[in-house]
């Protein structure tokens, strides 16, 4: 059985790939900076969604997916942590969320550095 699906992925020029590589790095930096300047995570997620289509079909597509998932899951668990601080478990949830999100940023950055796609 053959797969007759076609994909509308347009081959990227070396300049487009270099631009995507740079944007991916900037987004990782913005997420890392969000530990000091929280608004940078909002800027990062907006860039992720705006440039996501451009990354389709490249190794950076997996990085964008990784970054987007990291943002939303960290936000969800942070909200749960804050809401459950009253019963003290929230502090544990916030700490675990912090460690997890740092891990995701570092792992993504290392894969980016090695020019490898993320295992999403």
FENZIJO-V983921 format. One record per helix or strand of 2 or more residues. SS is the DSSP state (H for helix, E for strand). FROM is the first residue (numbers start at 1). TO is the last residue. Records with the same first field share a line. If there is no record, write none. Layout:
SS->FROM-TO + FROM-TO
This chain:
H->14-33 + 39-55 + 59-83 + 85-87 + 89-113
